[in-house]
Amino acid sequence: MKYVAWIDILGSRSLMKKDDDRAKHSWKELRELVKKYLPPKGEAEIYGINDGFYAISENPALIQGLVRVYQSWFDKFSEEKGSRPLLRGAISTSLAETVQEDDSNVCMWLEGPAFRDAFHDEQLLRGCRLFINHTAITAAENQAQVPCYEWQGLSAYELKEDKPLGEILWPISEDSADLLVKAEKSLKLYEAVFDDFLRKEANSGPKDPPSALLQYEETLKLMLRSIGRKLRAGGGRKEELEQFVSDLLKYRPDQFRFTWGITFVALEAVFLADCLDGQHYVQSVKEYLMEQRHHSVNQPYVKDFEKELNLLTYKHFSEWFHSI
């Protein structure tokens, strides 16, 4: 079996138009990270194409290497307050013979189904995230030692129940303090864009949220799910991680039409942690939803929250939520 990854530098095309030198610098930095963390030449093959690159290897260390690339890139991204592009990618799998085409011609490689799958999966959901197909989830969790969150039955994305799409979470092995720092930086990036959006909306009327806001929101949700798994696994900074999740359970109530998804995933993080006083948190959120329903008459926000619970991905989370 071969692992086939497609990594996309989000927004790099527009960045090249605005600041070609900065775009080139980002590419050079990414190339150095790839050289540092991915399996060496002979064990992995890498092809840069347009605003991203493909990587192919039989070694599951490719998965762990890509996670390290993401960690390093996100650290620099957050330090620069979002001034560099985000990364998003997907890992697919293929039998060896389906990708052993004429390796002197990249176009021949791209005819392989694993390449199409990786390219397709990367574009399904927003944020600085790394996805992995159902056949590689076991290798990711057991061999590469990285936890996965499984998306199931999202009909709009043609995800079948028996073929979930995995989302790689931040490694359980990562120090709790480092994970907390990343989560806090994600929140600050989101808040900066959110506040700017609200100011513009107040001045010129209702607007659709900008792409950057949606990307940062999904990145923040990734951090929340990772914290949930980290809490379940144990480790230091338990109270601080719990407090971070708790603070987002009722985040920005005056803007619930935008922030209900953060409340939703913060509560899901409690469920994933499986070590907190779930009953207390659920009752608190149910009261919060009732309050929102009272203040937002004829508004769909609470219904959106409840509709989300019906998705197959959240089956066990939903059962837990309704049982309390």
C-alpha positions in Angstrom: 0.0 0.0 0.0 1.1 3.5 -0.8 0.1 6.7 1.1 -0.6 9.6 -1.2 -0.9 13.1 0.2 -2.0 16.4 -1.3 -1.1 19.6 0.6 -2.6 22.9 -0.4 -1.2 26.3 0.5 -4.5 28.2 1.0 -4.7 31.6 -0.7 -1.2 31.3 -2.3 -2.5 32.3 -5.7 -3.9 35.6 -4.4 -0.8 36.1 -2.3 1.4 35.7 -5.5 -0.6 38.5 -7.1 -0.3 40.8 -4.1 3.2 40.0 -2.9 5.2 37.7 -5.0 8.3 37.9 -2.8 6.4 36.8 0.3 4.8 34.0 -1.7 8.2 32.8 -2.8 9.5 33.0 0.8 6.5 30.9 2.0 7.2 28.3 -0.6 10.9 28.1 0.4 10.0 27.7 4.1 7.5 24.9 3.3 10.2 23.2 1.2 12.6 23.2 4.1 10.0 21.8 6.4 9.2 19.0 3.9 12.9 18.2 3.6 13.2 18.1 7.4 10.2 16.0 8.4 9.1 13.8 5.5 10.8 10.5 4.7 14.0 11.0 2.7 14.4 10.7 -1.1 14.1 7.0 -2.0 11.4 6.5 0.6 9.1 9.3 -0.5 8.5 11.1 -3.8 7.4 14.7 -3.8 6.0 16.8 -6.6 5.3 20.5 -6.3 2.2 21.6 -8.4 0.8 25.1 -8.7 -0.2 26.0 -5.1 0.6 22.8 -3.3 2.5 19.5 -3.5 1.9 15.8 -3.7 3.8 13.2 -1.6 3.9 9.5 -2.1 5.4 6.8 0.1 4.9 3.3 1.3 6.2 4.4 4.7 3.4 5.4 7.2 6.0 7.8 8.7 4.8 10.1 5.9 1.7 10.7 8.0 3.6 11.6 11.1 6.0 13.8 9.0 3.1 15.7 7.6 1.7 16.4 11.1 5.1 17.8 12.1 5.1 20.0 9.0 1.6 21.3 10.0 2.7 21.9 13.6 5.7 23.9 12.5 3.8 25.9 9.9 1.0 26.7 12.3 3.4 27.9 14.9 5.0 30.4 12.5 1.5 31.3 11.1 0.2 32.2 14.5 3.3 34.2 15.4 2.9 36.3 12.3 -0.8 36.9 13.3 -2.2 35.2 10.2 -0.1 37.1 7.7 1.0 33.8 6.0 -1.3 31.3 4.2 -2.8 28.3 6.1 -2.1 24.8 5.0 -4.8 22.2 4.4 -4.4 18.7 3.0 -5.5 15.1 2.7 -4.0 11.7 2.7 -5.3 8.9 0.6 -4.2 5.3 0.0 -3.6 3.2 -3.0 -2.4 -0.3 -4.0 1.2 0.1 -5.3 0.4 -0.9 -8.8 -2.2 1.9 -9.3 0.4 4.6 -8.9 3.4 3.1 -10.6 2.9 4.9 -13.8 5.6 6.7 -15.8 7.2 8.7 -12.9 8.9 11.0 -15.4 5.5 12.5 -16.2 3.6 14.1 -13.3 0.4 14.1 -15.4 0.6 10.3 -15.5 0.8 10.1 -11.7 -2.3 12.4 -11.4 -4.4 9.9 -13.3 -4.2 7.5 -10.3 -7.4 7.4 -8.2 -5.5 8.0 -5.0 -4.4 11.4 -6.2 -7.9 12.4 -7.2 -9.2 11.2 -3.9 -6.6 13.3 -1.9 -7.3 16.3 -4.0 -11.0 15.9 -3.6 -10.9 15.3 0.2 -8.7 18.3 0.9 -11.4 20.6 -0.4 -14.4 19.2 1.5 -14.1 21.1 4.8 -12.5 24.4 5.8 -9.6 25.3 8.1 -6.0 24.5 8.8 -6.6 20.8 8.8 -5.3 17.5 7.6 -7.7 14.8 6.5 -7.1 11.1 5.9 -9.2 8.4 4.1 -10.9 5.5 5.9 -8.3 2.9 4.9 -5.4 4.9 6.4 -7.0 5.8 9.7 -5.7 2.7 11.4 -2.2 3.3 10.2 -2.4 6.9 11.4 -3.5 5.9 14.9 -1.5 2.8 15.4 1.7 3.3 13.4 2.0 7.1 13.2 0.6 7.6 16.7 -1.7 10.4 15.7 -5.4 10.5 16.8 -8.2 10.8 14.2 -11.7 12.2 14.4 -14.1 10.4 12.0 -16.6 12.3 9.8 -19.4 10.1 8.7 -22.5 10.3 6.6 -22.2 13.9 5.4 -24.4 13.4 2.4 -23.4 16.7 0.8 -19.9 15.4 0.6 -20.8 11.8 -0.4 -19.3 10.4 2.8 -20.8 6.9 3.4 -21.3 5.5 6.9 -18.9 2.6 6.2 -16.2 4.9 4.7 -15.6 7.8 7.1 -13.2 10.6 6.4 -10.7 11.0 9.2 -9.4 14.3 10.5 -6.1 14.2 12.1 -6.1 15.9 15.5 -3.1 17.4 17.3 -1.0 14.5 18.7 -1.9 13.3 22.1 1.9 13.2 22.8 2.2 17.0 22.5 2.8 18.8 25.7 -0.4 20.2 27.2 1.1 23.6 27.6 2.0 23.7 23.9 -1.5 22.6 22.9 -3.0 25.2 25.1 -0.9 27.9 23.5 -1.9 26.8 20.0 -5.6 26.9 21.1 -5.3 30.3 22.6 -3.5 31.6 19.4 -6.3 30.1 17.3 -8.9 31.9 19.3 -7.0 35.2 19.0 -6.7 34.9 15.2 -10.4 34.1 15.0 -11.4 37.0 17.3 -9.3 39.6 15.4 -11.0 38.8 12.1 -14.4 38.4 13.7 -14.3 41.8 15.4 -13.2 43.4 12.1 -16.1 41.8 10.4 -18.6 43.0 13.0 -17.3 46.5 12.7 -17.7 46.5 8.9 -21.2 45.0 9.2 -22.2 47.7 11.7 -21.1 50.4 9.3 -22.5 49.1 6.1 -25.1 46.5 6.9 -25.3 42.7 6.9 -22.6 40.8 5.1 -21.5 37.2 4.5 -18.6 36.2 6.8 -15.3 36.4 5.0 -13.4 33.3 4.1 -10.7 33.9 6.6 -13.2 34.0 9.5 -14.6 30.6 8.4 -11.1 29.1 8.1 -10.1 30.3 11.5 -13.3 29.1 13.1 -12.8 25.6 11.8 -9.1 25.7 12.9 -10.4 26.7 16.4 -12.8 23.7 16.4 -9.9 21.4 15.5 -8.1 22.7 18.6 -11.2 22.1 20.8 -11.6 18.5 19.6 -7.9 17.9 20.1 -8.2 19.2 23.7 -11.1 16.9 24.3 -8.9 13.9 23.3 -6.0 15.2 25.2 -8.0 15.5 28.4 -9.2 12.0 28.0 -5.6 10.8 27.6 -4.5 12.6 30.7 -1.5 14.9 31.3 -0.7 18.3 32.7 -2.6 21.6 32.6 -5.9 19.8 33.0 -7.6 22.7 34.8 -6.4 25.2 32.2 -7.5 23.1 29.3 -10.9 22.5 30.9 -11.3 26.3 31.5 -10.5 27.0 27.8 -13.3 24.7 26.8 -15.7 26.0 29.4 -15.1 29.6 28.3 -16.2 28.7 24.8 -19.4 26.9 25.8 -21.2 30.3 26.0 -19.0 32.2 23.7 -20.1 35.7 22.6 -23.9 35.2 23.3 -24.7 38.5 21.6 -23.4 37.0 18.4 -24.9 33.5 18.7 -26.0 33.6 15.0 -22.2 33.3 14.2 -20.9 31.5 17.3 -23.3 28.6 17.9 -20.9 26.3 16.1 -18.1 27.1 18.6 -20.5 26.4 21.5 -21.4 23.1 19.7 -17.9 21.9 19.3 -16.8 23.1 22.8 -19.6 20.8 24.2 -18.5 18.0 21.9 -15.0 18.4 23.4 -16.5 17.7 26.8 -18.0 14.5 25.4 -14.6 13.5 23.8 -12.8 14.2 27.1 -15.0 11.6 28.9 -13.5 12.8 32.2 -15.4 15.9 33.0 -18.7 16.5 34.8 -20.6 16.1 31.6 -24.0 16.5 33.2 -23.1 19.9 34.6 -21.9 21.1 31.2 -24.8 19.7 29.2 -27.4 21.3 31.6 -25.6 24.6 31.4 -25.6 24.5 27.6 -29.3 23.4 27.5 -30.2 26.4 29.6 -28.1 28.6 27.3 -30.0 27.3 24.3 -33.3 28.0 25.9 -32.2 31.5 26.7 -31.1 32.0 23.1 -34.4 30.7 21.8 -36.2 33.2 24.0 -34.1 36.1 22.8 -33.9 35.0 19.1 -37.6 34.5 18.3 -38.0 33.2 14.7 -34.3 33.0 14.3 -32.8 29.7 13.1 -29.7 29.6 15.2 -30.9 27.2 18.0 -32.5 25.0 15.3 -29.1 24.9 13.5 -27.5 23.7 16.6 -30.1 21.0 17.1 -30.1 20.0 13.4 -26.3 19.6 13.5 -26.8 17.0 16.3 -28.8 14.8 13.9 -25.8 14.3 11.6 -24.4 10.7 11.6 -21.0 12.0 12.7 -22.5 13.1 16.0 -24.6 10.0 16.7 -23.0 9.1 20.0 -22.5 12.7 21.1 -26.1 13.3 20.4 -27.3 10.3 22.4 -25.1 11.5 25.3 -26.5 15.1 25.0 -30.1 14.0 25.0 -29.7 11.5 27.8 -28.9 14.2 30.3 
